[in-house]
Amino acid sequence: MKHHRLVPMYRALVLIFVSLSISACARPGPSTLRVVAPVQGAKEITVLVATDRVPDPPTPGFKSGKSDRLHYRQVTVSIPPNHKVTEIEWPGENPDPKKTFAVVKTRDLDRDEFLALAKQVKPKSPVAPGVGMFIHGYNYTYQEALFRLVQMSADAGEFQASVLFDWPSQGALTGYVADRDAVAYARDDLVHVLHDLGHSDIRTTMLAHSMGCLLTMETLRQLKITGDDRSLKNIERVVLAAPDVDIDLFRRDVATIGRLRKPIMVLAAKDDRALALSRQLSGSTAAGALDVSDPAVQELAKNDNLQIIDISSLKSLSSTNHDRFVSFAAAYPQLQKSNANQSGSLAGAGALVLNGVGNVISAPFRITSAALTK
């Protein structure tokens, strides 16, 4: 009986979420992945993909179904000259590298080829050694995750290799429950990828968004309880953007994982409407909706070795306020460099705020100059 009462509420919440989202045009389909000839002078970003989705022949994409094995791929995407920071210039049925993002090369890899390419990374800066890995959130298709990572890599300009771990999200607003199951399904595969990278002594910076943060935390927990310390030691930094993770579960995972190379960074905002809807569904507060002005949250950051950063002042790409991590990612290397030359407020645990002009303010409200706006 209780289940039947929840169904109408769930449907109502989905409709509300749809009304909050900006979706004037259809979502990008597999045709956006069509390989075209490159144009001279265009910037290109190459991504290494590890996914447990089912391939979608004859397209070069993947479906939402769960594969029984990992698939590896190398994809090179051209960035148009008119590219604007934080935006994806989406290709249509006929991608035009002069005006839109466009896939100019793609090839399947085996595990050894994937690792060999990752090993070729030569760190240009201590800010971002090794590879940068993106773990997308709920309601992503393969092409959406791929192009979002390409956009962030192009804007940040620091990582020498970008890795997409693409778990089998349904890519549908109504797939919230199915996506939770897909997270559990994908955990062992993400463990496998991090193990391979870590035991190859490749440093990995992980950026996870929304439900992808649940996948990330559960994976790190599994590495810890299985004694895979080498993999954990080679994780350079974990950034959790708007984590859709129950705060009690989050704290328990943090306690089990223990201290990593650097404190886990949590990007939070009280006005995140997607997480507010998640709370309506689950009845619990998500880690991404914490209020850094709350003394209890400040104590949590201190005791659990976290950096909880309020990013509510940053630009959101939609009215859900759930995607501010894109603005943060674009300026993250710049922020890290500035922090290294200043008082180092990003070096340790604490509750921090990004103010309206992008400065980091940390308790006791000491300002570190770091422009995040471009």
C-alpha positions as CSV (number, residue, x, y, z in Angstrom):
1,M,0.0,0.0,0.0
2,K,2.8,2.4,0.9
3,H,4.4,1.7,-2.5
4,H,1.3,2.7,-4.3
5,R,1.2,6.0,-2.4
6,L,4.8,6.7,-3.4
7,V,4.3,6.2,-7.2
8,P,2.1,9.4,-7.7
9,M,4.5,11.5,-5.6
10,Y,7.4,10.2,-7.7
11,R,5.7,11.0,-10.9
12,A,4.8,14.5,-9.7
13,L,8.4,15.1,-8.7
14,V,9.6,14.0,-12.1
15,L,7.2,16.5,-13.7
16,I,8.5,19.2,-11.4
17,F,12.1,18.3,-12.4
18,V,11.2,18.5,-16.1
19,S,9.7,21.9,-15.6
20,L,12.9,23.1,-13.9
21,S,15.2,21.8,-16.6
22,I,16.0,23.7,-19.8
23,S,15.3,21.4,-22.7
24,A,14.1,23.5,-25.6
25,C,15.4,20.9,-28.1
26,A,15.7,17.2,-28.3
27,R,18.5,15.5,-26.4
28,P,21.6,14.6,-28.5
29,G,21.4,11.2,-30.1
30,P,24.0,8.8,-31.5
31,S,24.2,10.8,-34.7
32,T,26.3,13.4,-32.8
33,L,29.0,10.8,-32.6
34,R,29.4,10.4,-36.4
35,V,33.1,10.6,-37.3
36,V,34.0,13.5,-39.6
37,A,37.2,14.9,-41.1
38,P,39.1,17.3,-38.9
39,V,39.7,20.9,-39.9
40,Q,43.1,22.6,-39.8
41,G,43.9,24.6,-36.7
42,A,41.1,23.3,-34.5
43,K,41.9,22.3,-30.9
44,E,41.5,18.5,-30.3
45,I,40.8,16.7,-27.0
46,T,41.4,13.0,-26.8
47,V,39.5,10.9,-24.2
48,L,40.1,7.4,-23.0
49,V,36.8,5.7,-22.3
50,A,36.1,2.8,-20.0
51,T,32.4,1.8,-19.9
52,D,30.2,-1.1,-19.0
53,R,27.4,-0.1,-21.3
54,V,26.3,-2.2,-24.2
55,P,27.7,-1.2,-27.6
56,D,25.3,0.3,-30.1
57,P,26.4,-0.8,-33.6
58,P,26.5,0.4,-36.2
59,T,26.9,3.7,-34.4
60,P,30.1,4.5,-32.5
61,G,28.1,4.9,-29.3
62,F,26.8,2.8,-26.4
63,K,23.2,2.0,-25.2
64,S,21.9,2.2,-21.6
65,G,22.0,-1.6,-21.2
66,K,24.5,-3.3,-18.8
67,S,27.4,-5.1,-20.4
68,D,29.0,-8.1,-18.8
69,R,32.5,-6.7,-19.4
70,L,34.3,-3.4,-19.7
71,H,34.8,-1.8,-23.1
72,Y,37.7,0.5,-23.8
73,R,37.8,3.2,-26.5
74,Q,39.9,6.2,-27.5
75,V,37.9,9.2,-28.9
76,T,39.3,12.4,-30.3
77,V,36.9,15.4,-30.4
78,S,37.5,18.7,-32.3
79,I,36.6,21.9,-30.5
80,P,35.2,24.7,-32.7
81,P,36.9,28.2,-32.8
82,N,33.7,29.8,-31.5
83,H,33.7,27.7,-28.3
84,K,32.5,29.4,-25.2
85,V,33.7,28.4,-21.7
86,T,31.3,25.9,-19.9
87,E,29.2,25.4,-23.1
88,I,28.9,22.4,-25.4
89,E,28.4,23.5,-29.0
90,W,26.3,20.4,-29.8
91,P,26.6,18.8,-33.2
92,G,23.5,17.8,-35.1
93,E,22.9,15.1,-37.7
94,N,25.9,16.4,-39.7
95,P,28.6,17.6,-37.3
96,D,30.6,20.6,-38.5
97,P,34.0,21.0,-36.8
98,K,34.0,24.7,-37.8
99,K,30.9,25.3,-35.7
100,T,30.4,22.4,-33.3
101,F,32.1,19.8,-31.3
102,A,32.8,16.9,-33.7
103,V,34.3,13.4,-33.3
104,V,37.2,13.2,-35.7
105,K,38.7,9.8,-34.6
106,T,37.5,6.8,-32.6
107,R,38.9,3.4,-32.1
108,D,38.3,0.5,-29.8
109,L,41.1,-0.6,-27.4
110,D,41.8,-3.6,-25.2
111,R,42.8,-3.2,-21.6
112,D,46.6,-3.2,-22.3
113,E,46.2,-0.5,-25.0
114,F,44.1,1.6,-22.6
115,L,46.8,1.4,-19.9
116,A,49.6,2.0,-22.3
117,L,48.0,5.2,-23.5
118,A,47.4,6.4,-19.9
119,K,51.0,5.6,-19.1
120,Q,52.2,8.0,-21.8
121,V,51.0,10.9,-19.7
122,K,53.9,13.3,-18.8
123,P,52.7,15.7,-16.1
124,K,53.1,19.3,-17.2
125,S,52.3,20.7,-13.8
126,P,52.1,19.6,-10.1
127,V,48.6,20.9,-10.1
128,A,47.2,18.1,-12.2
129,P,49.6,15.1,-12.3
130,G,48.4,12.0,-14.1
131,V,44.9,11.6,-15.6
132,G,41.7,13.3,-14.8
133,M,38.6,10.9,-14.6
134,F,35.0,12.0,-14.9
135,I,32.2,9.9,-13.4
136,H,28.9,11.3,-14.6
137,G,25.7,11.4,-12.6
138,Y,22.1,10.3,-13.1
139,N,20.3,10.8,-16.4
140,Y,23.3,10.8,-18.7
141,T,23.7,9.1,-22.1
142,Y,27.1,8.1,-23.4
143,Q,27.4,11.0,-25.8
144,E,26.4,13.5,-23.1
145,A,29.0,12.2,-20.7
146,L,31.7,12.2,-23.4
147,F,31.0,15.7,-24.7
148,R,30.8,17.1,-21.1
149,L,34.2,15.7,-20.3
150,V,35.6,17.1,-23.5
151,Q,34.2,20.5,-22.7
152,M,35.6,20.5,-19.2
153,S,39.0,19.3,-20.4
154,A,39.1,22.0,-23.1
155,D,38.2,24.7,-20.6
156,A,40.6,23.6,-17.9
157,G,43.5,22.9,-20.2
158,E,45.5,21.0,-17.6
159,F,45.0,17.3,-17.7
160,Q,47.2,15.5,-20.1
161,A,44.8,12.6,-20.4
162,S,41.1,12.6,-19.7
163,V,39.4,9.4,-18.7
164,L,35.6,8.8,-18.9
165,F,34.2,6.1,-16.7
166,D,30.8,5.7,-18.2
167,W,28.4,3.6,-16.2
168,P,25.0,2.4,-17.7
169,S,22.7,5.2,-16.7
170,Q,19.2,5.0,-18.4
171,G,19.6,8.5,-19.7
172,A,16.0,9.3,-18.7
173,L,14.4,11.4,-16.1
174,T,12.2,8.5,-15.1
175,G,15.2,6.2,-14.6
176,Y,16.2,7.4,-11.1
177,V,15.6,4.0,-9.4
178,A,17.1,2.1,-12.4
179,D,20.2,4.4,-12.2
180,R,20.7,3.5,-8.5
181,D,20.8,-0.1,-9.5
182,A,23.2,0.6,-12.3
183,V,25.5,2.3,-9.8
184,A,25.7,-0.9,-7.8
185,Y,26.2,-2.9,-10.9
186,A,29.1,-0.7,-12.1
187,R,31.1,-0.6,-8.8
188,D,33.2,-3.6,-9.5
189,D,34.1,-2.3,-12.9
190,L,35.2,1.1,-11.5
191,V,37.3,-0.8,-8.9
192,H,38.9,-2.7,-11.8
193,V,39.8,0.5,-13.7
194,L,41.2,2.2,-10.6
195,H,43.2,-0.9,-9.7
196,D,44.7,-1.0,-13.1
197,L,45.6,2.6,-13.1
198,G,46.9,2.6,-9.5
199,H,49.0,-0.5,-10.0
200,S,50.5,1.1,-13.0
201,D,51.5,4.0,-10.7
202,I,49.3,6.4,-12.7
203,R,47.9,9.3,-10.5
204,T,44.2,9.9,-10.9
205,T,42.1,12.9,-10.1
206,M,38.5,11.9,-9.9
207,L,35.6,14.3,-10.5
208,A,32.2,12.7,-9.8
209,H,28.8,14.4,-10.2
210,S,25.5,13.7,-8.5
211,M,24.7,10.0,-8.4
212,G,28.2,9.3,-9.7
213,C,29.4,10.4,-6.3
214,L,27.6,7.4,-4.8
215,L,29.4,5.1,-7.2
216,T,32.7,6.8,-6.4
217,M,32.4,6.5,-2.6
218,E,31.2,2.9,-2.7
219,T,34.1,2.1,-5.0
220,L,36.7,3.7,-2.7
221,R,35.2,1.9,0.2
222,Q,35.6,-1.4,-1.7
223,L,39.2,-0.7,-2.4
224,K,39.8,0.0,1.2
225,I,38.1,-3.1,2.7
226,T,40.0,-5.3,0.2
227,G,43.3,-3.9,1.2
228,D,44.2,-2.3,-2.1
229,D,46.2,0.5,-0.6
230,R,48.4,1.0,-3.7
231,S,45.4,2.0,-5.8
232,L,44.2,4.4,-3.0
233,K,47.6,6.0,-2.7
234,N,47.7,6.8,-6.4
235,I,44.4,8.7,-6.2
236,E,45.6,12.3,-6.3
237,R,42.3,14.0,-5.4
238,V,38.6,13.2,-5.2
239,V,36.1,15.9,-6.0
240,L,32.4,15.2,-5.4
241,A,30.1,17.7,-7.1
242,A,26.6,18.0,-5.8
243,P,26.8,14.4,-4.3
244,D,23.4,12.7,-4.3
245,V,24.5,10.6,-1.3
246,D,22.6,10.2,2.0
247,I,24.7,12.1,4.5
248,D,24.7,9.2,7.0
249,L,25.9,6.8,4.4
250,F,28.5,9.3,3.2
251,R,29.9,9.7,6.7
252,R,30.1,5.9,7.2
253,D,31.9,5.5,3.8
254,V,34.3,8.4,4.7
255,A,35.1,6.7,8.0
256,T,35.8,3.4,6.3
257,I,37.9,4.8,3.5
258,G,40.1,6.8,5.9
259,R,42.5,9.5,4.9
260,L,43.5,9.8,1.2
261,R,46.4,11.8,-0.3
262,K,44.2,15.0,0.0
263,P,40.9,15.7,1.8
264,I,37.9,14.7,-0.2
265,M,36.4,17.9,-1.7
266,V,32.6,18.2,-1.6
267,L,31.0,20.9,-3.8
268,A,27.7,21.8,-2.2
269,A,24.8,24.3,-2.6
270,K,21.7,24.8,-0.4
271,D,19.7,25.9,-3.4
272,D,20.3,22.8,-5.5
273,R,16.8,22.0,-6.7
274,A,17.6,18.5,-8.0
275,L,18.9,17.5,-4.5
276,A,15.8,19.0,-2.9
277,L,13.7,16.7,-5.1
278,S,16.0,13.8,-4.1
279,R,15.3,14.6,-0.5
280,Q,11.6,14.5,-1.2
281,L,12.0,11.0,-2.6
282,S,14.4,9.6,0.0
283,G,13.5,11.6,3.1
284,S,17.2,12.2,3.8
285,T,19.7,15.1,3.3
286,A,22.2,14.7,0.5
287,A,25.8,15.5,1.1
288,G,25.7,18.0,-1.8
289,A,23.0,20.1,0.0
290,L,25.0,20.8,3.2
291,D,25.1,24.4,4.6
292,V,28.7,25.4,5.3
293,S,27.5,28.1,7.7
294,D,26.1,25.4,10.0
295,P,28.6,24.8,12.9
296,A,27.7,21.1,12.7
297,V,28.8,21.0,9.0
298,Q,32.1,22.8,9.9
299,E,32.7,20.2,12.6
300,L,32.0,17.4,10.1
301,A,34.6,18.8,7.7
302,K,37.2,19.0,10.5
303,N,36.5,15.6,12.0
304,D,36.1,13.7,8.8
305,N,39.0,15.4,6.8
306,L,36.7,17.0,4.2
307,Q,36.8,20.2,2.2
308,I,33.1,21.2,1.9
309,I,32.9,24.2,-0.5
310,D,29.8,26.2,-1.0
311,I,29.7,27.0,-4.8
312,S,26.2,28.5,-4.8
313,S,27.6,31.8,-6.1
314,L,28.9,30.2,-9.3
315,K,27.0,30.2,-12.6
316,S,24.5,27.4,-13.2
317,L,23.8,26.1,-16.6
318,S,20.2,25.5,-15.8
319,S,17.5,26.5,-13.3
320,T,18.1,23.3,-11.3
321,N,21.3,24.7,-9.9
322,H,22.7,21.2,-10.1
323,D,25.4,21.7,-12.7
324,R,27.6,24.5,-11.2
325,F,30.5,22.0,-11.1
326,V,31.0,22.8,-14.8
327,S,32.0,26.4,-13.9
328,F,34.1,25.1,-11.0
329,A,35.9,22.6,-13.2
330,A,36.8,25.2,-15.8
331,A,38.7,27.3,-13.2
332,Y,40.0,24.5,-10.9
333,P,43.6,24.5,-12.2
334,Q,43.8,28.2,-11.9
335,L,42.3,28.0,-8.4
336,Q,44.9,25.4,-7.4
337,K,47.8,27.4,-8.8
338,S,46.7,30.6,-7.0
339,N,46.1,28.6,-3.8
340,A,49.7,27.2,-4.0
341,N,51.1,30.7,-4.2
342,Q,48.9,32.0,-1.4
343,S,48.0,30.9,2.1
344,G,46.9,27.4,1.0
345,S,43.3,27.4,2.2
346,L,42.6,24.5,-0.1
347,A,45.4,22.4,1.4
348,G,43.5,21.1,4.4
349,A,40.1,20.2,5.7
350,G,37.5,22.8,6.4
351,A,34.2,24.5,5.3
352,L,34.8,27.1,2.6
353,V,32.8,29.5,0.5
354,L,33.3,30.8,-3.0
355,N,32.0,34.4,-3.0
356,G,30.4,36.3,-5.9
357,V,33.7,37.2,-7.5
358,G,35.2,33.7,-7.1
359,N,37.4,34.3,-4.1
360,V,37.8,31.5,-1.6
361,I,36.8,32.4,1.9
362,S,37.6,30.0,4.7
363,A,36.9,30.1,8.3
364,P,37.9,32.3,10.0
365,F,37.0,34.1,6.7
366,R,40.5,34.6,5.4
367,I,40.5,35.5,1.7
368,T,42.7,33.7,-0.8
369,S,42.9,35.5,-4.1
370,A,41.7,33.1,-6.8
371,A,39.6,34.4,-9.7
372,L,37.1,31.8,-10.9
373,T,35.3,33.9,-13.4
374,K,36.5,34.3,-16.9
